[in-house]
Amino acid sequence: MRRALARRNVVVAILILQMIPLLLFPAESFSANTQEWWLPVLLVLMVLVADFALIVRRSASVWPWNLISFAQGFNIISRLLMLFPHATKTVGNATVLNVPYIALTFLALALSAFLLWYIEWPEVRLGLAQ
């Protein structure tokens, strides 16, 4: 299983799909009324630069991997910081649990944690170099 996940085409696919947990927010987070949209966009730009260096330029240096780790780690930190202010919302005169936001947050946290664990495998870095 580990060997299959370290093949070049799988690593490339995961590196491209790693933008999903960075952008996994409810639609209202990207509206013009909030200022939450810029952080996911900035993190995706970091990941795009790192992906370009790793996939297209085939860079053997460590900085793209560090940039990916920073973006995914910062995603985890920012999600945890935004969880409690967004955990409830007011509908009418009642305060209700914001289940979609909480579910998307925990899904994004799990995916980012998986990516941090995955990109630290030596087989992944060697598999991308092949």
N, CA, C and O atoms as CSV, one atom per row, in Angstrom:
chain,resi,resn,atom,element,x,y,z
A,1,MET,N,N,0.822,-1.189,0.000
A,1,MET,CA,C,0.000,0.000,0.000
A,1,MET,C,C,0.869,1.257,0.000
A,1,MET,O,O,0.632,2.195,-0.761
A,2,ARG,N,N,1.871,1.256,0.862
A,2,ARG,CA,C,2.749,2.427,0.958
A,2,ARG,C,C,3.515,2.634,-0.341
A,2,ARG,O,O,3.714,3.769,-0.773
A,3,ARG,N,N,3.940,1.548,-0.960
A,3,ARG,CA,C,4.664,1.632,-2.229
A,3,ARG,C,C,3.752,2.169,-3.335
A,3,ARG,O,O,4.188,2.951,-4.180
A,4,ALA,N,N,2.485,1.747,-3.323
A,4,ALA,CA,C,1.540,2.226,-4.334
A,4,ALA,C,C,1.260,3.725,-4.173
A,4,ALA,O,O,1.087,4.435,-5.164
A,5,LEU,N,N,1.217,4.201,-2.935
A,5,LEU,CA,C,0.984,5.617,-2.690
A,5,LEU,C,C,2.211,6.480,-2.991
A,5,LEU,O,O,2.099,7.704,-3.056
A,6,ALA,N,N,3.362,5.867,-3.172
A,6,ALA,CA,C,4.585,6.617,-3.427
A,6,ALA,C,C,4.962,6.645,-4.908
A,6,ALA,O,O,6.013,7.181,-5.260
A,7,ARG,N,N,4.129,6.078,-5.782
A,7,ARG,CA,C,4.416,6.145,-7.221
A,7,ARG,C,C,4.241,7.577,-7.707
A,7,ARG,O,O,3.436,8.331,-7.160
A,8,ARG,N,N,4.992,7.945,-8.731
A,8,ARG,CA,C,5.021,9.329,-9.209
A,8,ARG,C,C,3.631,9.854,-9.576
A,8,ARG,O,O,3.269,10.959,-9.173
A,9,ASN,N,N,2.856,9.090,-10.327
A,9,ASN,CA,C,1.556,9.607,-10.749
A,9,ASN,C,C,0.605,9.797,-9.570
A,9,ASN,O,O,-0.220,10.710,-9.595
A,10,VAL,N,N,0.701,8.961,-8.546
A,10,VAL,CA,C,-0.129,9.111,-7.353
A,10,VAL,C,C,0.309,10.344,-6.566
A,10,VAL,O,O,-0.524,11.110,-6.082
A,11,VAL,N,N,1.628,10.528,-6.442
A,11,VAL,CA,C,2.144,11.690,-5.713
A,11,VAL,C,C,1.722,12.979,-6.412
A,11,VAL,O,O,1.313,13.936,-5.755
A,12,VAL,N,N,1.820,13.007,-7.736
A,12,VAL,CA,C,1.417,14.195,-8.491
A,12,VAL,C,C,-0.071,14.470,-8.290
A,12,VAL,O,O,-0.469,15.617,-8.089
A,13,ALA,N,N,-0.877,13.441,-8.343
A,13,ALA,CA,C,-2.322,13.616,-8.143
A,13,ALA,C,C,-2.620,14.159,-6.750
A,13,ALA,O,O,-3.450,15.055,-6.602
A,14,ILE,N,N,-1.961,13.633,-5.739
A,14,ILE,CA,C,-2.190,14.102,-4.371
A,14,ILE,C,C,-1.684,15.529,-4.201
A,14,ILE,O,O,-2.316,16.328,-3.510
A,15,LEU,N,N,-0.552,15.861,-4.822
A,15,LEU,CA,C,-0.052,17.227,-4.738
A,15,LEU,C,C,-1.011,18.216,-5.392
A,15,LEU,O,O,-1.148,19.345,-4.921
A,16,ILE,N,N,-1.662,17.816,-6.447
A,16,ILE,CA,C,-2.632,18.703,-7.099
A,16,ILE,C,C,-3.923,18.782,-6.280
A,16,ILE,O,O,-4.505,19.857,-6.131
A,17,LEU,N,N,-4.360,17.655,-5.758
A,17,LEU,CA,C,-5.608,17.623,-4.989
A,17,LEU,C,C,-5.476,18.192,-3.582
A,17,LEU,O,O,-6.477,18.330,-2.879
A,18,GLN,N,N,-4.263,18.523,-3.161
A,18,GLN,CA,C,-4.089,19.037,-1.802
A,18,GLN,C,C,-4.696,20.426,-1.613
A,18,GLN,O,O,-4.751,20.929,-0.490
A,19,MET,N,N,-5.146,21.042,-2.688
A,19,MET,CA,C,-5.797,22.345,-2.574
A,19,MET,C,C,-7.213,22.221,-2.022
A,19,MET,O,O,-7.782,23.205,-1.549
A,20,ILE,N,N,-7.774,21.040,-2.077
A,20,ILE,CA,C,-9.151,20.840,-1.606
A,20,ILE,C,C,-9.314,21.198,-0.132
A,20,ILE,O,O,-10.226,21.959,0.188
A,21,PRO,N,N,-8.475,20.689,0.794
A,21,PRO,CA,C,-8.704,21.079,2.192
A,21,PRO,C,C,-8.450,22.561,2.449
A,21,PRO,O,O,-8.958,23.111,3.426
A,22,LEU,N,N,-7.673,23.216,1.588
A,22,LEU,CA,C,-7.424,24.639,1.772
A,22,LEU,C,C,-8.634,25.478,1.372
A,22,LEU,O,O,-8.838,26.568,1.907
A,23,LEU,N,N,-9.431,24.979,0.442
A,23,LEU,CA,C,-10.587,25.716,-0.064
A,23,LEU,C,C,-11.922,25.201,0.465
A,23,LEU,O,O,-12.980,25.685,0.062
A,24,LEU,N,N,-11.875,24.234,1.354
A,24,LEU,CA,C,-13.093,23.587,1.845
A,24,LEU,C,C,-13.770,24.453,2.911
A,24,LEU,O,O,-13.579,24.248,4.110
A,25,PHE,N,N,-14.554,25.412,2.457
A,25,PHE,CA,C,-15.325,26.301,3.309
A,25,PHE,C,C,-16.749,26.358,2.770
A,25,PHE,O,O,-16.977,26.073,1.594
A,26,PRO,N,N,-17.704,26.720,3.613
A,26,PRO,CA,C,-19.050,26.959,3.084
A,26,PRO,C,C,-19.022,28.144,2.115
A,26,PRO,O,O,-18.135,28.994,2.195
A,27,ALA,N,N,-19.975,28.197,1.217
A,27,ALA,CA,C,-20.000,29.233,0.184
A,27,ALA,C,C,-20.054,30.642,0.773
A,27,ALA,O,O,-19.496,31.571,0.190
A,28,GLU,N,N,-20.708,30.812,1.903
A,28,GLU,CA,C,-20.815,32.163,2.476
A,28,GLU,C,C,-19.479,32.700,2.979
A,28,GLU,O,O,-19.350,33.903,3.206
A,29,SER,N,N,-18.498,31.848,3.153
A,29,SER,CA,C,-17.170,32.311,3.560
A,29,SER,C,C,-16.464,33.072,2.446
A,29,SER,O,O,-15.558,33.862,2.711
A,30,PHE,N,N,-16.868,32.844,1.220
A,30,PHE,CA,C,-16.234,33.507,0.088
A,30,PHE,C,C,-17.053,34.693,-0.426
A,30,PHE,O,O,-16.789,35.198,-1.518
A,31,SER,N,N,-18.036,35.139,0.343
A,31,SER,CA,C,-18.846,36.276,-0.097
A,31,SER,C,C,-18.072,37.576,0.121
A,31,SER,O,O,-17.050,37.597,0.807
A,32,ALA,N,N,-18.571,38.643,-0.465
A,32,ALA,CA,C,-17.905,39.940,-0.373
A,32,ALA,C,C,-18.053,40.557,1.018
A,32,ALA,O,O,-17.335,41.499,1.354
A,33,ASN,N,N,-18.967,40.040,1.820
A,33,ASN,CA,C,-19.209,40.605,3.148
A,33,ASN,C,C,-18.212,40.121,4.194
A,33,ASN,O,O,-18.151,40.686,5.286
A,34,THR,N,N,-17.447,39.111,3.894
A,34,THR,CA,C,-16.510,38.573,4.880
A,34,THR,C,C,-15.068,38.803,4.428
A,34,THR,O,O,-14.800,39.091,3.262
A,35,GLN,N,N,-14.168,38.669,5.366
A,35,GLN,CA,C,-12.753,38.776,5.049
A,35,GLN,C,C,-12.065,37.421,5.189
A,35,GLN,O,O,-10.848,37.357,5.365
A,36,GLU,N,N,-12.829,36.353,5.113
A,36,GLU,CA,C,-12.274,35.008,5.256
A,36,GLU,C,C,-11.707,34.462,3.964
A,36,GLU,O,O,-10.995,33.458,4.001
A,37,TRP,N,N,-11.981,35.064,2.837
A,37,TRP,CA,C,-11.614,34.520,1.535
A,37,TRP,C,C,-10.123,34.622,1.253
A,37,TRP,O,O,-9.600,33.797,0.503
A,38,TRP,N,N,-9.409,35.600,1.819
A,38,TRP,CA,C,-8.024,35.837,1.415
A,38,TRP,C,C,-7.064,34.777,1.936
A,38,TRP,O,O,-6.082,34.469,1.261
A,39,LEU,N,N,-7.311,34.210,3.104
A,39,LEU,CA,C,-6.384,33.215,3.645
A,39,LEU,C,C,-6.366,31.929,2.818
A,39,LEU,O,O,-5.278,31.459,2.485
A,40,PRO,N,N,-7.501,31.338,2.469
A,40,PRO,CA,C,-7.444,30.156,1.606
A,40,PRO,C,C,-6.801,30.449,0.250
A,40,PRO,O,O,-6.072,29.618,-0.293
A,41,VAL,N,N,-7.076,31.630,-0.286
A,41,VAL,CA,C,-6.481,31.990,-1.577
A,41,VAL,C,C,-4.960,32.095,-1.452
A,41,VAL,O,O,-4.231,31.622,-2.324
A,42,LEU,N,N,-4.486,32.707,-0.382
A,42,LEU,CA,C,-3.040,32.821,-0.166
A,42,LEU,C,C,-2.386,31.451,0.010
A,42,LEU,O,O,-1.315,31.200,-0.542
A,43,LEU,N,N,-3.018,30.574,0.769
A,43,LEU,CA,C,-2.476,29.234,0.980
A,43,LEU,C,C,-2.466,28.427,-0.316
A,43,LEU,O,O,-1.527,27.671,-0.567
A,44,VAL,N,N,-3.495,28.579,-1.135
A,44,VAL,CA,C,-3.526,27.888,-2.428
A,44,VAL,C,C,-2.419,28.416,-3.337
A,44,VAL,O,O,-1.791,27.637,-4.053
A,45,LEU,N,N,-2.173,29.711,-3.321
A,45,LEU,CA,C,-1.069,30.262,-4.123
A,45,LEU,C,C,0.277,29.684,-3.698
A,45,LEU,O,O,1.127,29.388,-4.539
A,46,MET,N,N,0.467,29.524,-2.388
A,46,MET,CA,C,1.708,28.905,-1.894
A,46,MET,C,C,1.843,27.476,-2.414
A,46,MET,O,O,2.912,27.063,-2.863
A,47,VAL,N,N,0.754,26.741,-2.347
A,47,VAL,CA,C,0.769,25.349,-2.800
A,47,VAL,C,C,0.996,25.274,-4.312
A,47,VAL,O,O,1.702,24.384,-4.787
A,48,LEU,N,N,0.410,26.192,-5.064
A,48,LEU,CA,C,0.625,26.210,-6.512
A,48,LEU,C,C,2.079,26.464,-6.869
A,48,LEU,O,O,2.616,25.837,-7.783
A,49,VAL,N,N,2.720,27.380,-6.154
A,49,VAL,CA,C,4.142,27.653,-6.389
A,49,VAL,C,C,4.970,26.405,-6.078
A,49,VAL,O,O,5.858,26.036,-6.846
A,50,ALA,N,N,4.675,25.763,-4.953
A,50,ALA,CA,C,5.405,24.549,-4.575
A,50,ALA,C,C,5.156,23.417,-5.559
A,50,ALA,O,O,6.086,22.705,-5.938
A,51,ASP,N,N,3.904,23.246,-5.976
A,51,ASP,CA,C,3.588,22.204,-6.958
A,51,ASP,C,C,4.291,22.449,-8.282
A,51,ASP,O,O,4.788,21.510,-8.903
A,52,PHE,N,N,4.338,23.701,-8.721
A,52,PHE,CA,C,5.030,24.023,-9.966
A,52,PHE,C,C,6.508,23.666,-9.855
A,52,PHE,O,O,7.089,23.107,-10.786
A,53,ALA,N,N,7.116,23.991,-8.709
A,53,ALA,CA,C,8.535,23.683,-8.522
A,53,ALA,C,C,8.780,22.179,-8.482
A,53,ALA,O,O,9.786,21.703,-9.009
A,54,LEU,N,N,7.885,21.435,-7.870
A,54,LEU,CA,C,8.081,19.992,-7.731
A,54,LEU,C,C,7.699,19.212,-8.981
A,54,LEU,O,O,8.428,18.312,-9.400
A,55,ILE,N,N,6.560,19.550,-9.577
A,55,ILE,CA,C,6.039,18.749,-10.684
A,55,ILE,C,C,6.617,19.189,-12.025
A,55,ILE,O,O,7.072,18.359,-12.812
A,56,VAL,N,N,6.598,20.479,-12.281
A,56,VAL,CA,C,7.027,20.979,-13.589
A,56,VAL,C,C,8.545,21.144,-13.656
A,56,VAL,O,O,9.194,20.652,-14.579
A,57,ARG,N,N,9.094,21.837,-12.674
A,57,ARG,CA,C,10.533,22.091,-12.693
A,57,ARG,C,C,11.342,20.917,-12.138
A,57,ARG,O,O,12.561,20.865,-12.308
A,58,ARG,N,N,10.670,19.986,-11.483
A,58,ARG,CA,C,11.311,18.809,-10.864
A,58,ARG,C,C,12.459,19.208,-9.934
A,58,ARG,O,O,13.553,18.644,-9.988
A,59,SER,N,N,12.186,20.170,-9.103
A,59,SER,CA,C,13.175,20.683,-8.160
A,59,SER,C,C,13.527,19.618,-7.125
A,59,SER,O,O,12.654,18.930,-6.595
A,60,ALA,N,N,14.798,19.503,-6.855
A,60,ALA,CA,C,15.260,18.547,-5.842
A,60,ALA,C,C,15.477,19.221,-4.497
A,60,ALA,O,O,15.860,18.564,-3.529
A,61,SER,N,N,15.238,20.524,-4.427
A,61,SER,CA,C,15.459,21.239,-3.172
A,61,SER,C,C,14.312,21.004,-2.192
A,61,SER,O,O,13.271,20.452,-2.547
A,62,VAL,N,N,14.524,21.428,-0.981
A,62,VAL,CA,C,13.589,21.139,0.105
A,62,VAL,C,C,12.518,22.233,0.246
A,62,VAL,O,O,11.455,21.973,0.810
A,63,TRP,N,N,12.773,23.426,-0.246
A,63,TRP,CA,C,11.852,24.531,0.015
A,63,TRP,C,C,10.421,24.293,-0.472
A,63,TRP,O,O,9.495,24.737,0.205
A,64,PRO,N,N,10.180,23.618,-1.608
A,64,PRO,CA,C,8.767,23.388,-1.959
A,64,PRO,C,C,8.027,22.504,-0.949
A,64,PRO,O,O,6.854,22.728,-0.651
A,65,TRP,N,N,8.727,21.511,-0.437
A,65,TRP,CA,C,8.120,20.646,0.575
A,65,TRP,C,C,7.837,21.433,1.850
A,65,TRP,O,O,6.799,21.247,2.485
A,66,ASN,N,N,8.770,22.319,2.220
A,66,ASN,CA,C,8.550,23.156,3.405
A,66,ASN,C,C,7.388,24.122,3.196
A,66,ASN,O,O,6.628,24.389,4.127
A,67,LEU,N,N,7.247,24.644,1.985
A,67,LEU,CA,C,6.141,25.553,1.690
A,67,LEU,C,C,4.798,24.828,1.771
A,67,LEU,O,O,3.818,25.384,2.267
A,68,ILE,N,N,4.757,23.608,1.292
A,68,ILE,CA,C,3.534,22.800,1.406
A,68,ILE,C,C,3.223,22.523,2.872
A,68,ILE,O,O,2.076,22.643,3.302
A,69,SER,N,N,4.243,22.154,3.634
A,69,SER,CA,C,4.040,21.888,5.063
A,69,SER,C,C,3.547,23.135,5.782
A,69,SER,O,O,2.663,23.054,6.635
A,70,PHE,N,N,4.117,24.293,5.441
A,70,PHE,CA,C,3.674,25.537,6.060
A,70,PHE,C,C,2.214,25.818,5.727
A,70,PHE,O,O,1.429,26.152,6.615
A,71,ALA,N,N,1.845,25.686,4.465
A,71,ALA,CA,C,0.474,25.979,4.054
A,71,ALA,C,C,-0.525,25.041,4.731
A,71,ALA,O,O,-1.562,25.488,5.219
A,72,GLN,N,N,-0.217,23.743,4.762
A,72,GLN,CA,C,-1.139,22.788,5.390
A,72,GLN,C,C,-1.179,22.979,6.906
A,72,GLN,O,O,-2.248,22.885,7.511
A,73,GLY,N,N,-0.035,23.245,7.523
A,73,GLY,CA,C,-0.003,23.489,8.966
A,73,GLY,C,C,-0.747,24.758,9.342
A,73,GLY,O,O,-1.468,24.794,10.339
A,74,PHE,N,N,-0.568,25.804,8.534
A,74,PHE,CA,C,-1.278,27.049,8.793
A,74,PHE,C,C,-2.773,26.873,8.573
A,74,PHE,O,O,-3.579,27.520,9.242
A,75,ASN,N,N,-3.147,26.010,7.649
A,75,ASN,CA,C,-4.562,25.697,7.450
A,75,ASN,C,C,-5.146,25.069,8.711
A,75,ASN,O,O,-6.252,25.418,9.124
A,76,ILE,N,N,-4.416,24.153,9.318
A,76,ILE,CA,C,-4.890,23.517,10.555
A,76,ILE,C,C,-5.043,24.554,11.663
A,76,ILE,O,O,-6.063,24.585,12.352
A,77,ILE,N,N,-4.039,25.394,11.833
A,77,ILE,CA,C,-4.082,26.405,12.895
A,77,ILE,C,C,-5.235,27.377,12.669
A,77,ILE,O,O,-5.981,27.679,13.601
A,78,SER,N,N,-5.386,27.865,11.446
A,78,SER,CA,C,-6.449,28.843,11.183
A,78,SER,C,C,-7.831,28.217,11.326
A,78,SER,O,O,-8.763,28.878,11.784
A,79,ARG,N,N,-7.973,26.961,10.942
A,79,ARG,CA,C,-9.275,26.289,11.108
A,79,ARG,C,C,-9.641,26.154,12.577
A,79,ARG,O,O,-10.790,26.369,12.962
A,80,LEU,N,N,-8.659,25.798,13.394
A,80,LEU,CA,C,-8.933,25.682,14.823
A,80,LEU,C,C,-9.282,27.033,15.438
A,80,LEU,O,O,-10.143,27.112,16.314
A,81,LEU,N,N,-8.620,28.094,14.986
A,81,LEU,CA,C,-8.916,29.423,15.514
A,81,LEU,C,C,-10.288,29.933,15.071
A,81,LEU,O,O,-10.928,30.690,15.800
A,82,MET,N,N,-10.742,29.530,13.896
A,82,MET,CA,C,-12.029,29.998,13.391
A,82,MET,C,C,-13.189,29.082,13.773
A,82,MET,O,O,-14.344,29.412,13.505
A,83,LEU,N,N,-12.907,27.956,14.385
A,83,LEU,CA,C,-13.965,26.991,14.685
A,83,LEU,C,C,-14.986,27.538,15.681
A,83,LEU,O,O,-16.187,27.493,15.414
A,84,PHE,N,N,-14.536,28.049,16.810
A,84,PHE,CA,C,-15.490,28.484,17.832
A,84,PHE,C,C,-16.299,29.716,17.426
A,84,PHE,O,O,-17.497,29.750,17.705
A,85,PRO,N,N,-15.714,30.727,16.786
A,85,PRO,CA,C,-16.563,31.851,16.359
A,85,PRO,C,C,-17.615,31.469,15.317
A,85,PRO,O,O,-18.643,32.138,15.210
A,86,HIS,N,N,-17.376,30.406,14.549
A,86,HIS,CA,C,-18.316,30.010,13.503
A,86,HIS,C,C,-19.129,28.764,13.854
A,86,HIS,O,O,-19.892,28.276,13.020
A,87,ALA,N,N,-18.980,28.243,15.070
A,87,ALA,CA,C,-19.653,26.997,15.449
A,87,ALA,C,C,-21.160,27.167,15.583
A,87,ALA,O,O,-21.907,26.201,15.430
A,88,THR,N,N,-21.608,28.366,15.862
A,88,THR,CA,C,-23.032,28.628,15.951
A,88,THR,C,C,-23.386,29.806,15.055
A,88,THR,O,O,-22.540,30.634,14.717
A,89,LYS,N,N,-24.652,29.856,14.682
A,89,LYS,CA,C,-25.157,30.997,13.906
A,89,LYS,C,C,-26.555,31.309,14.391
A,89,LYS,O,O,-27.241,30.454,14.952
A,90,THR,N,N,-26.963,32.522,14.173
A,90,THR,CA,C,-28.274,32.960,14.607
A,90,THR,C,C,-29.238,32.894,13.437
A,90,THR,O,O,-29.015,33.507,12.393
A,91,VAL,N,N,-30.304,32.148,13.626
A,91,VAL,CA,C,-31.362,32.033,12.624
A,91,VAL,C,C,-32.636,32.543,13.292
A,91,VAL,O,O,-33.158,31.920,14.216
A,92,GLY,N,N,-33.119,33.665,12.818
A,92,GLY,CA,C,-34.262,34.287,13.487
A,92,GLY,C,C,-33.800,34.815,14.834
A,92,GLY,O,O,-32.884,35.634,14.904
A,93,ASN,N,N,-34.423,34.356,15.890
A,93,ASN,CA,C,-34.016,34.729,17.243
A,93,ASN,C,C,-33.332,33.584,17.976
A,93,ASN,O,O,-33.065,33.680,19.174
A,94,ALA,N,N,-33.052,32.510,17.265
A,94,ALA,CA,C,-32.480,31.323,17.907
A,94,ALA,C,C,-31.034,31.113,17.452
A,94,ALA,O,O,-30.686,31.370,16.299
A,95,THR,N,N,-30.230,30.655,18.354
A,95,THR,CA,C,-28.853,30.300,18.041
A,95,THR,C,C,-28.798,28.797,17.801
A,95,THR,O,O,-29.172,28.005,18.665
A,96,VAL,N,N,-28.326,28.415,16.617
A,96,VAL,CA,C,-28.271,27.002,16.255
A,96,VAL,C,C,-26.838,26.618,15.912
A,96,VAL,O,O,-26.002,27.462,15.587
A,97,LEU,N,N,-26.589,25.337,15.994
A,97,LEU,CA,C,-25.276,24.802,15.662
A,97,LEU,C,C,-25.060,24.869,14.153
A,97,LEU,O,O,-25.940,24.490,13.379
A,98,ASN,N,N,-23.907,25.343,13.742
A,98,ASN,CA,C,-23.567,25.467,12.325
A,98,ASN,C,C,-22.912,24.155,11.873
A,98,ASN,O,O,-21.692,24.079,11.727
A,99,VAL,N,N,-23.722,23.145,11.659
A,99,VAL,CA,C,-23.255,21.797,11.354
A,99,VAL,C,C,-22.430,21.742,10.055
A,99,VAL,O,O,-21.389,21.085,10.043
A,100,PRO,N,N,-22.846,22.399,8.972
A,100,PRO,CA,C,-22.018,22.322,7.757
A,100,PRO,C,C,-20.613,22.884,7.966
A,100,PRO,O,O,-19.634,22.310,7.487
A,101,TYR,N,N,-20.514,23.998,8.676
A,101,TYR,CA,C,-19.196,24.592,8.917
A,101,TYR,C,C,-18.327,23.663,9.771
A,101,TYR,O,O,-17.147,23.464,9.479
A,102,ILE,N,N,-18.909,23.106,10.807
A,102,ILE,CA,C,-18.155,22.212,11.696
A,102,ILE,C,C,-17.716,20.960,10.942
A,102,ILE,O,O,-16.573,20.526,11.084
A,103,ALA,N,N,-18.606,20.377,10.144
A,103,ALA,CA,C,-18.259,19.165,9.383
A,103,ALA,C,C,-17.155,19.453,8.376
A,103,ALA,O,O,-16.208,18.675,8.261
A,104,LEU,N,N,-17.262,20.557,7.648
A,104,LEU,CA,C,-16.218,20.907,6.672
A,104,LEU,C,C,-14.893,21.213,7.360
A,104,LEU,O,O,-13.828,20.896,6.829
A,105,THR,N,N,-14.953,21.825,8.537
A,105,THR,CA,C,-13.727,22.116,9.279
A,105,THR,C,C,-13.017,20.834,9.677
A,105,THR,O,O,-11.809,20.708,9.480
A,106,PHE,N,N,-13.746,19.888,10.232
A,106,PHE,CA,C,-13.108,18.641,10.658
A,106,PHE,C,C,-12.620,17.815,9.478
A,106,PHE,O,O,-11.598,17.136,9.578
A,107,LEU,N,N,-13.332,17.863,8.373
A,107,LEU,CA,C,-12.859,17.185,7.166
A,107,LEU,C,C,-11.569,17.830,6.652
A,107,LEU,O,O,-10.625,17.126,6.294
A,108,ALA,N,N,-11.526,19.152,6.615
A,108,ALA,CA,C,-10.317,19.854,6.177
A,108,ALA,C,C,-9.145,19.603,7.128
A,108,ALA,O,O,-8.010,19.441,6.679
A,109,LEU,N,N,-9.407,19.569,8.421
A,109,LEU,CA,C,-8.354,19.270,9.400
A,109,LEU,C,C,-7.778,17.877,9.174
A,109,LEU,O,O,-6.562,17.687,9.197
A,110,ALA,N,N,-8.654,16.912,8.956
A,110,ALA,CA,C,-8.198,15.536,8.734
A,110,ALA,C,C,-7.384,15.425,7.442
A,110,ALA,O,O,-6.348,14.761,7.417
A,111,LEU,N,N,-7.847,16.070,6.377
A,111,LEU,CA,C,-7.118,16.011,5.106
A,111,LEU,C,C,-5.766,16.712,5.193
A,111,LEU,O,O,-4.776,16.215,4.655
A,112,SER,N,N,-5.716,17.854,5.859
A,112,SER,CA,C,-4.439,18.550,6.016
A,112,SER,C,C,-3.475,17.748,6.881
A,112,SER,O,O,-2.278,17.699,6.598
A,113,ALA,N,N,-3.989,17.122,7.926
A,113,ALA,CA,C,-3.129,16.285,8.778
A,113,ALA,C,C,-2.604,15.094,7.986
A,113,ALA,O,O,-1.433,14.735,8.113
A,114,PHE,N,N,-3.458,14.475,7.168
A,114,PHE,CA,C,-3.001,13.378,6.321
A,114,PHE,C,C,-1.903,13.847,5.370
A,114,PHE,O,O,-0.892,13.164,5.210
A,115,LEU,N,N,-2.092,15.002,4.740
A,115,LEU,CA,C,-1.096,15.511,3.799
A,115,LEU,C,C,0.228,15.812,4.486
A,115,LEU,O,O,1.290,15.535,3.929
A,116,LEU,N,N,0.179,16.371,5.681
A,116,LEU,CA,C,1.424,16.613,6.424
A,116,LEU,C,C,2.149,15.306,6.722
A,116,LEU,O,O,3.374,15.229,6.628
A,117,TRP,N,N,1.392,14.293,7.078
A,117,TRP,CA,C,1.985,12.985,7.361
A,117,TRP,C,C,2.508,12.353,6.083
A,117,TRP,O,O,3.591,11.768,6.076
A,118,TYR,N,N,1.752,12.467,5.008
A,118,TYR,CA,C,2.083,11.828,3.735
A,118,TYR,C,C,3.347,12.411,3.104
A,118,TYR,O,O,4.203,11.657,2.642
A,119,ILE,N,N,3.478,13.727,3.077
A,119,ILE,CA,C,4.620,14.326,2.374
A,119,ILE,C,C,5.931,14.159,3.129
A,119,ILE,O,O,6.996,14.477,2.599
A,120,GLU,N,N,5.866,13.672,4.336
A,120,GLU,CA,C,7.103,13.418,5.080
A,120,GLU,C,C,7.678,12.028,4.824
A,120,GLU,O,O,8.779,11.726,5.284
A,121,TRP,N,N,6.961,11.189,4.107
A,121,TRP,CA,C,7.501,9.883,3.770
A,121,TRP,C,C,8.696,10.051,2.834
A,121,TRP,O,O,8.605,10.781,1.847
A,122,PRO,N,N,9.794,9.399,3.124
A,122,PRO,CA,C,10.917,9.458,2.180
A,122,PRO,C,C,10.556,8.857,0.819
A,122,PRO,O,O,11.054,9.303,-0.214
A,123,GLU,N,N,9.684,7.841,0.827
A,123,GLU,CA,C,9.285,7.205,-0.435
A,123,GLU,C,C,8.541,8.176,-1.353
A,123,GLU,O,O,8.658,8.087,-2.576
A,124,VAL,N,N,7.788,9.089,-0.778
A,124,VAL,CA,C,7.040,10.053,-1.573
A,124,VAL,C,C,7.998,11.009,-2.270
A,124,VAL,O,O,7.857,11.280,-3.463
A,125,ARG,N,N,8.959,11.512,-1.533
A,125,ARG,CA,C,9.922,12.446,-2.129
A,125,ARG,C,C,10.789,11.754,-3.162
A,125,ARG,O,O,11.115,12.344,-4.192
A,126,LEU,N,N,11.165,10.513,-2.902
A,126,LEU,CA,C,11.945,9.762,-3.893
A,126,LEU,C,C,11.090,9.370,-5.078
A,126,LEU,O,O,11.570,9.362,-6.212
A,127,GLY,N,N,9.828,9.042,-4.836
A,127,GLY,CA,C,8.928,8.662,-5.915
A,127,GLY,C,C,8.663,9.809,-6.856
A,127,GLY,O,O,8.470,9.590,-8.052
A,128,LEU,N,N,8.648,11.027,-6.350
A,128,LEU,CA,C,8.446,12.185,-7.206
A,128,LEU,C,C,9.698,12.506,-8.015
A,128,LEU,O,O,9.612,13.071,-9.106
A,129,ALA,N,N,10.852,12.146,-7.481
A,129,ALA,CA,C,12.110,12.427,-8.183
A,129,ALA,C,C,12.338,11.486,-9.353
A,129,ALA,O,O,13.150,11.785,-10.229
A,130,GLN,N,N,11.643,10.360,-9.390
A,130,GLN,CA,C,11.844,9.379,-10.469
A,130,GLN,C,C,11.225,9.834,-11.753
A,130,GLN,O,O,11.302,9.130,-12.759
